[in-house]
Amino acid sequence: MQDIDALRDELLAQVDGATDEAALESIRVAALGKKGSISALMRGLGKMTPEERQTAGPALNGLKNEVDGAIRAAKARLEDAALDARLARETLDMTLPVAPEDRGTIHPVSQVIDEITEIFAAMGFQVAEGPDIEEDFYNFTALNIPPEHPARQMHDTFYLPERPDGTRKVLRTHTSPVQVRTMLNSKPPLRIIAPGRTYRCDSDQTHTPMFHQVEALVVDEATHMGHLKGCIEAFCRAFFEVDEVKMRFRPSYFPFTEPSAEVDIGCSRKGGEVRIGEGDDWLEIMGCGMVHPKVLEHGGIDPAKYQGFALGMGLDRIAMLKYGAPDLRAFFDSDLRWLRHYGFAALDLPTLGQGISR
């Protein structure tokens, strides 16, 4: 009994002096583990006489329970102290400003869409949208694209699996199907722009399989090429933020417009930098033309009474041009460093009054 009392005092003193959970676990193993001091005394009960066991047995069980209870209480006390220390260490000061590295940015393509929408809205255009997965009719047939046209081939177009009737849907190759859908669902006069995603089998420094386009459509009884030229000139001055812009229209061919033209804008390329509105060089920025009579017919509009113009351009490429991004593929890499460099503040909304770009 004398040894039990001494062992109790020793173990309880060790438990009381433990400063962390690791030290407490060491004490528990040394006392109550298989080779612990209390466990060793418990194993010795078998060698005692019945009279000795009657006295030593309850004493050892009491010692075991007392030490175990002291260890549990000390562990709870240490856990509470650790939690209090962590709460004090991790206090959040709600008066501190948000860390700048956590700020998100607007993607340049989203910014350019907002800029173009603002410019055309000021000219009376409305935004129209359509599905990314299109019927062959809206993407090709209604736009006067013949069956043998290269654009219909699988090396240019993403086709979906064939349906039971033999037809296949496509990922739209341009936003022009929105023009047809608008004509079928609305009556002239029409004045819309259609920004959105488009898809083609192409990938290099200036092409990606998924890219963005915007198209504009005007249909009424009096529209002519002069209105088209004035609209494009007003857009270029506002978008590139220059007072004067030099332009030229080169005859071209598109199945859905007649006559058709490619639009070049004057620029200079000195020092590896492209400057719009100055210099003697030229840069192609869009295609345009008067809406083909067959397209009007497919849209349910009488070409003998109405005519119109359309224009279209790649949003990603004019974003590259305006903001100096050298590679189109980086637009879709989700690189935070690139986004922080070329991105825009969330509240940096483009307005004609305060300036389209930042």
C-alpha positions in Angstrom: 0.0 0.0 0.0 2.9 2.3 0.7 4.2 1.8 -2.9 0.7 2.5 -4.3 0.4 5.8 -2.4 3.8 6.9 -3.6 3.1 5.9 -7.2 -0.2 7.8 -7.0 1.5 11.0 -5.8 4.2 10.7 -8.5 1.8 10.1 -11.4 -0.7 12.8 -10.4 2.2 15.3 -10.1 3.4 14.4 -13.6 -0.1 14.8 -15.0 -0.5 18.1 -13.3 2.8 19.3 -14.7 2.1 18.2 -18.3 2.3 21.3 -20.6 1.0 19.7 -23.9 -1.0 16.7 -25.2 2.2 14.9 -26.3 3.6 14.9 -22.8 0.3 13.8 -21.4 0.2 10.9 -23.8 3.6 9.8 -22.7 2.5 9.8 -19.1 -0.6 7.7 -19.9 1.5 5.1 -21.8 4.1 5.0 -18.9 1.3 4.4 -16.3 -1.5 2.6 -18.1 0.0 1.0 -21.2 0.8 -2.7 -21.5 4.2 -2.1 -19.9 3.1 0.7 -17.6 3.8 0.9 -13.9 0.2 0.4 -12.9 -0.3 -2.4 -15.4 2.8 -4.1 -13.9 1.2 -3.9 -10.4 -2.1 -5.3 -11.7 -0.3 -8.3 -13.2 1.2 -9.0 -9.8 -2.2 -9.7 -8.2 -2.0 -13.3 -9.4 1.0 -14.0 -7.2 -0.7 -12.7 -4.0 -2.6 -14.6 -1.4 -6.4 -14.2 -1.4 -6.1 -12.0 1.7 -3.5 -9.7 0.0 -5.7 -9.5 -3.2 -8.7 -8.4 -1.2 -6.7 -5.4 -0.1 -4.4 -4.7 -3.1 -7.1 -5.3 -5.8 -9.4 -2.4 -4.8 -6.5 -0.1 -4.2 -4.9 -0.7 -7.6 -8.3 -0.3 -9.4 -8.8 2.9 -7.5 -5.3 4.1 -8.5 -6.0 3.2 -12.1 -9.3 5.0 -12.2 -7.9 8.1 -10.4 -4.9 8.4 -12.8 -7.1 7.8 -15.8 -9.6 10.5 -14.7 -6.7 13.0 -14.0 -5.3 12.4 -17.5 -8.7 12.9 -19.1 -9.3 16.1 -17.2 -5.8 17.4 -18.0 -6.4 16.6 -21.7 -9.6 18.6 -21.8 -7.9 21.5 -20.0 -5.1 21.5 -22.6 -7.5 21.3 -25.5 -9.5 24.3 -24.2 -6.3 26.3 -23.7 -5.2 25.4 -27.3 -8.6 26.5 -28.7 -8.5 29.8 -26.8 -5.0 30.4 -28.1 -6.0 29.7 -31.7 -9.1 31.9 -31.4 -6.9 34.7 -30.1 -4.4 34.2 -32.9 -6.9 34.0 -35.7 -8.9 37.1 -34.8 -10.3 38.8 -37.9 -10.3 42.6 -38.0 -13.4 43.5 -40.0 -12.2 47.1 -40.5 -9.3 46.0 -42.7 -9.7 46.6 -46.5 -10.0 43.6 -48.8 -6.6 42.3 -49.9 -5.9 43.4 -53.5 -4.7 40.0 -54.6 -8.2 38.6 -54.0 -9.9 41.0 -56.5 -11.3 39.4 -59.6 -11.1 41.0 -63.1 -13.4 41.1 -66.1 -12.1 39.2 -69.1 -11.1 41.4 -72.1 -13.7 39.6 -74.3 -16.5 40.4 -71.8 -15.3 43.9 -71.7 -15.2 44.3 -75.5 -18.8 42.9 -75.7 -19.9 45.5 -73.2 -18.1 48.2 -75.2 -19.6 47.2 -78.5 -23.1 46.9 -77.0 -22.8 50.4 -75.6 -21.7 51.8 -79.0 -24.4 50.1 -81.0 -27.1 50.8 -78.3 -26.4 54.5 -78.8 -27.2 54.0 -82.5 -30.5 52.3 -81.7 -29.6 48.6 -81.9 -30.9 45.9 -79.6 -29.1 42.8 -78.5 -30.4 39.5 -79.9 -29.3 36.0 -79.0 -29.6 32.4 -80.3 -28.6 28.8 -79.5 -25.0 27.6 -79.8 -26.2 24.3 -81.2 -28.0 25.1 -84.4 -30.0 23.5 -87.2 -28.4 23.2 -90.6 -31.2 25.4 -92.0 -30.4 28.4 -89.8 -26.6 28.0 -90.0 -26.3 27.3 -93.7 -29.4 27.0 -95.9 -31.3 30.1 -94.8 -28.0 32.1 -95.3 -27.8 31.1 -98.9 -24.9 28.7 -98.4 -25.1 26.0 -101.0 -24.7 22.3 -100.1 -21.3 22.1 -101.8 -19.8 25.1 -100.0 -16.5 24.4 -98.2 -17.9 25.8 -94.9 -20.3 22.8 -94.8 -17.4 20.3 -94.8 -16.4 18.4 -91.6 -12.9 19.9 -91.7 -14.5 23.3 -91.0 -17.6 22.5 -89.0 -18.4 20.6 -85.8 -21.3 18.3 -86.6 -23.4 16.4 -83.9 -24.3 12.7 -84.3 -26.8 12.0 -87.1 -30.4 11.8 -86.2 -32.9 9.0 -87.4 -34.0 11.2 -90.3 -30.4 11.6 -91.5 -30.0 15.3 -90.5 -27.4 16.6 -88.1 -27.2 19.7 -85.9 -24.0 21.7 -85.8 -22.2 23.9 -83.4 -22.9 27.3 -85.1 -20.0 28.5 -87.2 -21.1 32.2 -87.0 -23.7 34.3 -85.2 -25.5 34.9 -88.5 -28.3 32.3 -87.6 -29.5 34.9 -85.1 -30.3 37.2 -88.0 -32.5 34.6 -89.6 -34.3 33.8 -86.3 -34.9 37.5 -85.6 -36.4 38.0 -89.1 -38.7 35.1 -88.7 -39.9 36.2 -85.2 -40.0 40.0 -85.8 -41.3 42.4 -88.4 -39.2 45.1 -90.0 -37.8 47.6 -89.3 -35.1 45.6 -87.6 -31.9 46.9 -85.9 -30.0 44.3 -83.9 -26.6 43.1 -82.9 -25.8 39.4 -82.1 -22.7 38.8 -79.9 -21.9 35.2 -78.9 -19.7 32.1 -79.1 -19.0 30.4 -82.4 -17.1 27.2 -83.3 -14.9 26.1 -86.2 -12.2 23.4 -86.7 -9.2 25.7 -86.5 -6.4 26.4 -84.0 -3.3 28.6 -84.3 -2.0 31.9 -83.0 -5.0 33.9 -84.3 -7.6 31.1 -84.4 -9.2 28.9 -81.8 -11.9 26.1 -82.1 -14.2 28.3 -80.0 -14.2 32.0 -80.4 -16.5 35.0 -80.3 -18.3 37.1 -83.0 -20.7 39.9 -83.2 -22.9 40.7 -86.1 -25.2 43.6 -86.8 -28.3 43.6 -88.9 -30.5 46.4 -90.2 -33.6 45.8 -92.3 -36.0 48.5 -93.5 -37.4 50.1 -96.7 -34.7 52.7 -97.2 -31.3 51.3 -96.0 -28.4 51.4 -98.5 -24.6 51.0 -98.6 -24.1 54.6 -97.5 -25.8 53.9 -94.2 -23.6 50.8 -93.8 -20.5 52.8 -94.3 -21.6 55.5 -91.9 -22.5 52.9 -89.3 -19.1 51.2 -89.5 -17.2 54.5 -89.5 -19.1 55.7 -86.4 -18.4 52.4 -84.7 -14.6 52.5 -85.4 -14.3 56.0 -84.1 -16.0 55.1 -80.9 -14.4 51.7 -80.3 -10.8 52.7 -81.1 -11.4 56.2 -79.5 -9.9 58.2 -82.4 -11.3 61.4 -83.9 -10.6 60.5 -87.5 -10.5 57.0 -89.1 -9.3 56.1 -92.5 -11.2 53.2 -94.1 -11.5 51.4 -97.4 -14.0 48.8 -98.6 -12.6 46.0 -100.8 -15.1 44.0 -102.9 -15.5 40.5 -101.6 -17.9 37.5 -101.6 -20.2 36.2 -98.9 -23.1 34.0 -99.8 -25.5 35.9 -97.5 -24.7 39.5 -98.7 -24.7 41.1 -102.2 -22.8 43.3 -102.8 -20.2 42.2 -100.2 -17.0 43.9 -98.9 -14.1 43.5 -96.5 -13.4 46.5 -94.4 -9.8 47.7 -93.8 -8.9 50.4 -91.3 -5.8 52.7 -91.6 -3.0 52.1 -89.1 0.7 52.4 -88.5 3.0 49.5 -87.4 6.1 51.4 -86.1 8.2 49.9 -83.2 6.1 46.7 -83.1 3.0 48.6 -82.1 -0.2 49.0 -84.1 -1.8 52.5 -84.0 -5.2 52.9 -85.4 -6.1 56.1 -87.3 -2.6 57.0 -88.4 0.0 55.8 -90.9 -0.2 54.4 -94.4 -0.7 50.7 -93.5 -4.1 48.8 -93.5 -5.6 46.3 -91.2 -8.7 44.1 -92.0 -11.3 44.3 -89.2 -14.6 43.0 -90.5 -16.8 41.8 -93.4 -20.0 43.4 -94.5 -22.6 43.9 -97.2 -26.2 44.3 -98.2 -28.4 41.4 -97.1 -28.9 38.9 -100.0 -32.6 38.8 -101.2 -32.7 35.0 -100.7 -31.7 35.5 -97.0 -34.6 38.0 -96.7 -36.9 35.4 -98.3 -35.8 32.7 -95.9 -36.5 35.2 -93.0 -40.1 35.7 -94.2 -39.4 39.3 -95.5 -40.4 40.5 -98.9 -37.1 41.5 -100.7 -39.1 43.6 -103.2 -40.2 45.9 -100.4 -37.3 45.7 -97.8 -33.6 45.7 -97.9 -30.9 45.8 -95.3 -27.2 45.6 -94.4 -25.2 43.3 -92.2 -21.7 43.3 -90.7 -19.7 40.9 -88.7 -16.3 40.7 -86.9 -14.4 38.5 -84.5 -14.5 39.9 -80.9 -11.4 38.1 -79.8 -9.3 39.5 -82.6 -10.4 43.1 -82.2 -9.8 42.7 -78.4 -6.2 41.6 -79.3 -5.9 44.6 -81.6 -7.2 47.1 -79.2 -5.4 45.9 -76.0 -2.2 44.5 -77.5 -2.6 40.8 -76.7 -0.2 38.8 -79.0 -1.7 35.4 -78.9 -5.4 34.5 -79.2 -5.0 31.1 -77.4 -4.0 32.9 -74.2 -7.6 34.3 -74.0 -8.8 30.7 -73.1 -5.9 29.5 -70.9 -7.4 30.7 -67.6 -4.0 32.0 -66.5 -4.5 34.3 -63.5 -1.4 36.3 -64.3 -2.7 37.0 -67.8 -6.2 37.9 -66.5 -4.8 40.3 -64.0 -2.6 42.0 -66.6 -5.3 42.3 -69.3 -8.5 42.2 -67.1 -10.7 45.1 -66.1 -12.1 46.1 -62.7 -15.6 44.8 -62.1 -17.1 48.2 -61.9 -15.2 49.6 -64.9 -18.3 49.8 -67.1 -17.8 51.2 -70.6 -19.8 54.4 -71.4 -19.7 56.8 -74.3 -19.7 59.7 -72.0 -16.8 58.7 -69.8 -14.8 56.7 -72.3 -15.3 53.2 -73.7 -12.0 51.7 -72.4 -10.2 52.3 -69.1 
